[in-house]
Every structure is written in structure tokens, then in C-alpha cells.
Amino acid sequence: MKLIIEENEQKMSESAMFILLGAMMQDKRVNISLTSGRSPKTMYDMMIPYVKDQEKFKDVEYYLFDENPYIDKIHGPNWNDMQELFFQPANIPDERVHIMNNDNWQDYDNQIRNAGGIDVMVIGLGYDGHFCGNCPRCTPFDSYTYKIKFTDKQAVNPGYADRPTQPHTLTMGPKSLMRVKHLVMIVNGKEKAEIFKRFLEEPINQDVPATILKLHPNFTVICDQDAASLIDRDKLNRL
């Protein structure tokens, strides 16, 4: 694992953006997987002018790594969030955005493998140590893409609101992420400092499922000074 500590969110976002743009400029089809949420917003704002309407990025395909499908709508909230954050402002055609749903999730990993695999995936670190849709104490570490009943997650995370129209979560599991060629995690803000410290210092465990990702052979973690504020640098160097 490579850890990069940047001065602030702007610098963190810039570093992550350059990793993505470097991969996207390859002279071949490139498969990218991106995260929604608060952490990547600055990165997307910076990327949009580089990517929008650029012919050199026409061979880039995008894959969503999790979704909470509605029972009465075609697209789930992660699709909607990514459209707002990046795909629509960057003019990414819908046909280049690949999603998992209740019909294809069991074959999603094979579809990705047949397309050449994910070149770069950018993820965040959840406040409770989750990654993608893999939550504490209910993440099967030996799984590829899987489905979990939301009621099972709700028992682990009682703060989650009821979702009667979204009974399941679909997510790429730990084994799916181990296939990614370059896995990048971004972490920012003081509110993530405690869980980030646990992620770095604790052994692999179900309470902080993101710890499993430290086994990835090409894993880059980029954070800002606020997120790194509780890290014992000397202890980290000894790990």
C-alpha cells in the first residue's frame, strides 16, 4: 500500500485526478470505476474541463461498483448521484456507463473481466469503515459481486433510514476489488480521522471491512492533513 498525505482536499483531489487522467490517456479501451459521495466532488469539478467533449477519451468506459436499486425505477441513487456529480457535466454518454442491477449482478464480474478488467477504481472510506456497499460485520471477504438484504445492513447500521422501495444492496465484493489493476482510496476531513487511523493501524477485521483492501497488490491511499491528523507516523512506519 502506498500512502500519500497531501496538504488539503484540493491537493488530494489533484493527485487522484492525475492518476485517473494518466490511465485514461492510454491508447486502448480503458475501464474506470468511480465513487459518488462528498469526498470526490472536488476531484470531479477539476476533471470535468479536461474530459468534457474530448475525443481522446472516447474509449473510456465507466462502471458503477454498487447500487441500491429501486423496485419501481430503472436507475438507482448511485446512478443519479454520478450523473449529477460527473457524467452529465462531462457529457459522458449513458451507453458508456455500465451499471449492476437485479438482472445482471450475478454476471457483473464476468462482464468486466471480458471487457479487460477495471484499470483504475476510485473509492472512499465510509465513516464506519465500509467501502463500496461492504458494511461492518456483514461483508463476506471471499465474495465477488453480491446482493444483501437492506434489513441485514440496517441491523448493523441502525442509523440508516428505512428504504421500503430499495430492499437490496448490490455491491462488488472484496474479491472483485482485488482484480482491479490500480485501486485508489481518497479520504478527507477531520470527521474521517478516527476511522482512517483504525483502517491504517488495525489488522484485517470485520468491524472495519476496508482493512481487507490492504492486501491489494497495487493500492494507493491519498488523504489530506485533516484525515491524517490522528495517525502516529512512527507507528505507521513500523507496520
C-alpha positions as a LaTeX table, in Angstrom:
\begin{tabular}{lrrr}
\hline
Residue & $x$ (\AA) & $y$ (\AA) & $z$ (\AA) \\
\hline
Met1 & 0.00 & 0.00 & 0.00 \\
Lys2 & 1.24 & 3.47 & $-0.89$ \\
Leu3 & 0.10 & 6.30 & 1.40 \\
Ile4 & 0.14 & 9.89 & 0.13 \\
Ile5 & $-0.67$ & 12.66 & 2.63 \\
Glu6 & $-1.47$ & 15.95 & 0.92 \\
Glu7 & $-1.80$ & 19.39 & 2.46 \\
Asn8 & $-5.52$ & 19.81 & 1.85 \\
Glu9 & $-8.54$ & 18.50 & $-0.06$ \\
Gln10 & $-7.57$ & 20.42 & $-3.20$ \\
Lys11 & $-4.14$ & 18.80 & $-3.35$ \\
Met12 & $-5.59$ & 15.37 & $-2.53$ \\
Ser13 & $-8.12$ & 15.72 & $-5.33$ \\
Glu14 & $-5.47$ & 16.86 & $-7.77$ \\
Ser15 & $-3.28$ & 13.83 & $-7.05$ \\
Ala16 & $-6.19$ & 11.45 & $-7.55$ \\
Met17 & $-7.22$ & 13.23 & $-10.75$ \\
Phe18 & $-3.76$ & 12.85 & $-12.29$ \\
Ile19 & $-3.81$ & 9.11 & $-11.59$ \\
Leu20 & $-7.15$ & 8.84 & $-13.38$ \\
Leu21 & $-6.17$ & 11.03 & $-16.32$ \\
Gly22 & $-2.93$ & 9.12 & $-16.76$ \\
Ala23 & $-4.83$ & 5.86 & $-17.08$ \\
Met24 & $-7.48$ & 7.37 & $-19.33$ \\
Met25 & $-4.90$ & 8.59 & $-21.86$ \\
Gln26 & $-3.78$ & 5.07 & $-22.80$ \\
Asp27 & $-4.20$ & 4.20 & $-26.46$ \\
Lys28 & $-6.77$ & 1.46 & $-25.83$ \\
Arg29 & $-10.11$ & 0.89 & $-24.20$ \\
Val30 & $-9.86$ & 1.96 & $-20.55$ \\
Asn31 & $-12.32$ & 0.89 & $-17.87$ \\
Ile32 & $-12.76$ & 3.23 & $-14.90$ \\
Ser33 & $-14.85$ & 2.83 & $-11.75$ \\
Leu34 & $-15.73$ & 5.93 & $-9.74$ \\
Thr35 & $-17.35$ & 6.67 & $-6.41$ \\
Ser36 & $-20.13$ & 9.06 & $-5.53$ \\
Gly37 & $-20.39$ & 10.97 & $-2.26$ \\
Arg38 & $-18.77$ & 14.07 & $-0.81$ \\
Ser39 & $-15.10$ & 13.08 & $-0.95$ \\
Pro40 & $-14.66$ & 13.04 & $-4.77$ \\
Lys41 & $-16.66$ & 16.19 & $-5.58$ \\
Thr42 & $-13.64$ & 18.48 & $-5.81$ \\
Met43 & $-11.83$ & 15.92 & $-7.97$ \\
Tyr44 & $-14.76$ & 15.77 & $-10.39$ \\
Asp45 & $-15.02$ & 19.54 & $-10.55$ \\
Met46 & $-11.35$ & 19.64 & $-11.53$ \\
Met47 & $-11.63$ & 16.79 & $-14.05$ \\
Ile48 & $-14.69$ & 17.95 & $-15.98$ \\
Pro49 & $-12.89$ & 20.64 & $-18.05$ \\
Tyr50 & $-10.21$ & 18.10 & $-19.02$ \\
Val51 & $-12.66$ & 15.36 & $-20.01$ \\
Lys52 & $-15.69$ & 17.15 & $-21.43$ \\
Asp53 & $-16.18$ & 16.54 & $-25.16$ \\
Gln54 & $-12.61$ & 15.33 & $-25.60$ \\
Glu55 & $-12.17$ & 12.87 & $-28.48$ \\
Lys56 & $-9.09$ & 11.36 & $-26.82$ \\
Phe57 & $-11.29$ & 9.95 & $-24.03$ \\
Lys58 & $-13.87$ & 8.33 & $-26.34$ \\
Asp59 & $-12.60$ & 4.82 & $-25.47$ \\
Val60 & $-13.10$ & 5.25 & $-21.72$ \\
Glu61 & $-15.92$ & 3.16 & $-20.22$ \\
Tyr62 & $-17.30$ & 3.66 & $-16.72$ \\
Tyr63 & $-18.53$ & 1.02 & $-14.28$ \\
Leu64 & $-20.52$ & 1.64 & $-11.10$ \\
Phe65 & $-19.36$ & $-0.65$ & $-8.31$ \\
Asp66 & $-22.53$ & $-0.68$ & $-6.20$ \\
Glu67 & $-26.20$ & 0.24 & $-6.33$ \\
Asn68 & $-29.36$ & 0.20 & $-4.23$ \\
Pro69 & $-31.98$ & $-0.45$ & $-6.94$ \\
Tyr70 & $-35.48$ & 0.95 & $-6.60$ \\
Ile71 & $-38.30$ & $-1.52$ & $-7.14$ \\
Asp72 & $-40.19$ & 0.96 & $-9.35$ \\
Lys73 & $-37.42$ & 2.83 & $-11.25$ \\
Ile74 & $-34.82$ & 1.95 & $-13.86$ \\
His75 & $-31.88$ & 3.67 & $-12.15$ \\
Gly76 & $-30.83$ & 3.73 & $-8.53$ \\
Pro77 & $-29.45$ & 6.60 & $-6.43$ \\
Asn78 & $-25.79$ & 5.92 & $-7.24$ \\
Trp79 & $-26.51$ & 6.32 & $-10.95$ \\
Asn80 & $-28.36$ & 9.56 & $-10.21$ \\
Asp81 & $-25.58$ & 10.88 & $-7.98$ \\
Met82 & $-22.86$ & 10.12 & $-10.53$ \\
Gln83 & $-24.89$ & 11.72 & $-13.30$ \\
Glu84 & $-25.10$ & 14.91 & $-11.26$ \\
Leu85 & $-21.51$ & 14.86 & $-10.00$ \\
Phe86 & $-19.67$ & 13.95 & $-13.17$ \\
Phe87 & $-21.32$ & 12.15 & $-16.09$ \\
Gln88 & $-23.75$ & 14.87 & $-17.18$ \\
Pro89 & $-21.39$ & 17.86 & $-16.70$ \\
Ala90 & $-18.66$ & 15.95 & $-18.56$ \\
Asn91 & $-21.08$ & 14.88 & $-21.34$ \\
Ile92 & $-20.44$ & 11.16 & $-20.82$ \\
Pro93 & $-23.00$ & 9.23 & $-22.92$ \\
Asp94 & $-25.24$ & 6.85 & $-21.00$ \\
Glu95 & $-24.11$ & 3.94 & $-23.17$ \\
Arg96 & $-20.59$ & 4.27 & $-21.77$ \\
Val97 & $-21.81$ & 3.96 & $-18.17$ \\
His98 & $-22.30$ & 0.36 & $-17.02$ \\
Ile99 & $-24.45$ & $-0.48$ & $-14.02$ \\
Met100 & $-25.33$ & $-3.51$ & $-11.96$ \\
Asn101 & $-28.97$ & $-4.33$ & $-11.42$ \\
Asn102 & $-31.18$ & $-7.16$ & $-10.24$ \\
Asp103 & $-30.89$ & $-8.83$ & $-13.65$ \\
Asn104 & $-27.14$ & $-8.76$ & $-14.25$ \\
Trp105 & $-25.38$ & $-8.62$ & $-10.87$ \\
Gln106 & $-24.52$ & $-12.33$ & $-10.87$ \\
Asp107 & $-22.62$ & $-11.93$ & $-14.14$ \\
Tyr108 & $-21.20$ & $-8.45$ & $-13.49$ \\
Asp109 & $-17.67$ & $-9.60$ & $-12.65$ \\
Asn110 & $-17.53$ & $-11.75$ & $-15.79$ \\
Gln111 & $-18.72$ & $-8.84$ & $-17.90$ \\
Ile112 & $-15.93$ & $-6.69$ & $-16.51$ \\
Arg113 & $-13.31$ & $-9.39$ & $-16.94$ \\
Asn114 & $-14.38$ & $-9.97$ & $-20.55$ \\
Ala115 & $-14.07$ & $-6.21$ & $-21.16$ \\
Gly116 & $-10.45$ & $-6.22$ & $-19.99$ \\
Gly117 & $-10.91$ & $-5.55$ & $-16.27$ \\
Ile118 & $-11.03$ & $-2.29$ & $-14.33$ \\
Asp119 & $-7.91$ & $-0.22$ & $-14.94$ \\
Val120 & $-8.47$ & 2.26 & $-12.09$ \\
Met121 & $-11.10$ & 2.37 & $-9.37$ \\
Val122 & $-11.51$ & 5.32 & $-7.01$ \\
Ile123 & $-13.31$ & 4.62 & $-3.73$ \\
Gly124 & $-13.91$ & 6.42 & $-0.46$ \\
Leu125 & $-13.69$ & 5.26 & 3.15 \\
Gly126 & $-17.03$ & 5.25 & 4.96 \\
Tyr127 & $-17.41$ & 6.82 & 8.38 \\
Asp128 & $-17.98$ & 3.30 & 9.79 \\
Gly129 & $-15.18$ & 1.65 & 7.83 \\
His130 & $-17.28$ & 0.46 & 4.90 \\
Phe131 & $-16.18$ & 0.54 & 1.28 \\
Cys132 & $-18.48$ & 0.34 & $-1.74$ \\
Gly133 & $-21.53$ & $-1.44$ & $-0.25$ \\
Asn134 & $-19.45$ & $-3.62$ & 2.07 \\
Cys135 & $-20.51$ & $-2.80$ & 5.61 \\
Pro136 & $-19.21$ & $-3.78$ & 9.07 \\
Arg137 & $-19.86$ & $-7.33$ & 10.24 \\
Cys138 & $-21.80$ & $-8.31$ & 7.12 \\
Thr139 & $-19.07$ & $-8.27$ & 4.47 \\
Pro140 & $-18.17$ & $-11.69$ & 3.06 \\
Phe141 & $-14.43$ & $-11.33$ & 2.50 \\
Asp142 & $-14.46$ & $-14.19$ & $-0.02$ \\
Ser143 & $-17.11$ & $-12.66$ & $-2.30$ \\
Tyr144 & $-17.23$ & $-11.14$ & $-5.74$ \\
Thr145 & $-20.33$ & $-9.04$ & $-6.57$ \\
Tyr146 & $-23.17$ & $-9.99$ & $-4.23$ \\
Lys147 & $-26.64$ & $-9.00$ & $-3.07$ \\
Ile148 & $-27.58$ & $-8.29$ & 0.52 \\
Lys149 & $-30.95$ & $-7.51$ & 2.03 \\
Phe150 & $-31.07$ & $-3.97$ & 3.31 \\
Thr151 & $-32.63$ & $-5.17$ & 6.54 \\
Asp152 & $-29.43$ & $-7.10$ & 7.26 \\
Lys153 & $-27.38$ & $-3.93$ & 6.86 \\
Gln154 & $-29.85$ & $-1.95$ & 8.90 \\
Ala155 & $-29.20$ & $-4.20$ & 11.86 \\
Val156 & $-25.51$ & $-3.36$ & 11.62 \\
Asn157 & $-26.06$ & 0.35 & 10.94 \\
Pro158 & $-29.17$ & 1.34 & 12.92 \\
Gly159 & $-28.72$ & 4.97 & 11.89 \\
Tyr160 & $-29.71$ & 4.13 & 8.30 \\
Ala161 & $-33.20$ & 5.30 & 7.41 \\
Asp162 & $-35.86$ & 2.88 & 6.17 \\
Arg163 & $-35.82$ & 2.23 & 2.43 \\
Pro164 & $-39.06$ & 0.40 & 1.60 \\
Thr165 & $-38.58$ & 0.87 & $-2.16$ \\
Gln166 & $-34.94$ & $-0.32$ & $-2.05$ \\
Pro167 & $-34.96$ & $-3.76$ & $-0.42$ \\
His168 & $-31.49$ & $-4.83$ & $-1.58$ \\
Thr169 & $-27.98$ & $-3.52$ & $-1.97$ \\
Leu170 & $-25.80$ & $-4.79$ & $-4.82$ \\
Thr171 & $-22.06$ & $-4.34$ & $-4.47$ \\
Met172 & $-18.77$ & $-5.50$ & $-5.80$ \\
Gly173 & $-17.19$ & $-7.53$ & $-3.01$ \\
Pro174 & $-13.58$ & $-7.71$ & $-1.80$ \\
Lys175 & $-12.57$ & $-10.27$ & $-4.42$ \\
Ser176 & $-13.94$ & $-8.02$ & $-7.16$ \\
Leu177 & $-11.74$ & $-5.17$ & $-5.97$ \\
Met178 & $-8.68$ & $-7.42$ & $-5.77$ \\
Arg179 & $-8.98$ & $-7.80$ & $-9.56$ \\
Val180 & $-8.76$ & $-4.02$ & $-10.13$ \\
Lys181 & $-5.41$ & $-3.08$ & $-11.66$ \\
His182 & $-4.96$ & 0.10 & $-9.61$ \\
Leu183 & $-7.15$ & 0.73 & $-6.56$ \\
Val184 & $-7.20$ & 4.30 & $-5.23$ \\
Met185 & $-8.82$ & 5.38 & $-1.96$ \\
Ile186 & $-9.37$ & 9.04 & $-1.14$ \\
Val187 & $-10.02$ & 10.20 & 2.44 \\
Asn188 & $-10.50$ & 13.76 & 3.61 \\
Gly189 & $-11.75$ & 15.74 & 6.59 \\
Lys190 & $-11.35$ & 15.58 & 10.35 \\
Glu191 & $-14.59$ & 13.57 & 10.63 \\
Lys192 & $-12.77$ & 10.69 & 8.92 \\
Ala193 & $-9.64$ & 10.92 & 11.09 \\
Glu194 & $-10.65$ & 8.31 & 13.68 \\
Ile195 & $-11.84$ & 5.65 & 11.22 \\
Phe196 & $-8.83$ & 6.36 & 9.00 \\
Lys197 & $-6.49$ & 5.73 & 11.91 \\
Arg198 & $-8.27$ & 2.43 & 12.60 \\
Phe199 & $-8.11$ & 1.46 & 8.94 \\
Leu200 & $-4.35$ & 2.01 & 8.86 \\
Glu201 & $-3.39$ & 0.56 & 12.23 \\
Glu202 & $-5.75$ & $-2.36$ & 12.81 \\
Pro203 & $-5.33$ & $-5.83$ & 11.32 \\
Ile204 & $-7.91$ & $-7.12$ & 8.87 \\
Asn205 & $-11.23$ & $-7.35$ & 10.69 \\
Gln206 & $-14.97$ & $-7.30$ & 10.11 \\
Asp207 & $-15.56$ & $-4.20$ & 12.23 \\
Val208 & $-13.57$ & $-2.16$ & 9.71 \\
Pro209 & $-14.09$ & $-4.11$ & 6.49 \\
Ala210 & $-11.94$ & $-1.72$ & 4.43 \\
Thr211 & $-8.90$ & $-3.22$ & 6.19 \\
Ile212 & $-9.13$ & $-6.15$ & 3.75 \\
Leu213 & $-8.07$ & $-3.81$ & 0.96 \\
Lys214 & $-4.57$ & $-3.54$ & 2.41 \\
Leu215 & $-3.96$ & $-6.92$ & 0.76 \\
His216 & $-4.39$ & $-5.37$ & $-2.70$ \\
Pro217 & $-1.10$ & $-5.51$ & $-4.65$ \\
Asn218 & $-1.48$ & $-2.02$ & $-6.18$ \\
Phe219 & $-3.31$ & 0.13 & $-3.63$ \\
Thr220 & $-2.81$ & 3.89 & $-3.32$ \\
Val221 & $-4.36$ & 5.81 & $-0.43$ \\
Ile222 & $-4.49$ & 9.60 & $-0.75$ \\
Cys223 & $-5.63$ & 11.72 & 2.19 \\
Asp224 & $-5.45$ & 15.29 & 3.42 \\
Gln225 & $-3.81$ & 16.52 & 6.60 \\
Asp226 & $-7.14$ & 16.65 & 8.45 \\
Ala227 & $-7.86$ & 12.97 & 7.81 \\
Ala228 & $-4.30$ & 12.09 & 8.81 \\
Ser229 & $-4.36$ & 14.19 & 12.00 \\
Leu230 & $-4.62$ & 11.21 & 14.40 \\
Ile231 & $-2.05$ & 8.99 & 12.72 \\
Asp232 & 1.02 & 8.02 & 14.72 \\
Arg233 & 3.59 & 8.42 & 11.95 \\
Asp234 & 6.28 & 6.46 & 13.84 \\
Lys235 & 3.91 & 3.57 & 14.50 \\
Leu236 & 2.74 & 3.60 & 10.89 \\
Asn237 & 6.33 & 3.32 & 9.67 \\
Arg238 & 6.74 & 0.17 & 11.78 \\
Leu239 & 3.63 & $-1.56$ & 10.37 \\
\hline
\end{tabular}
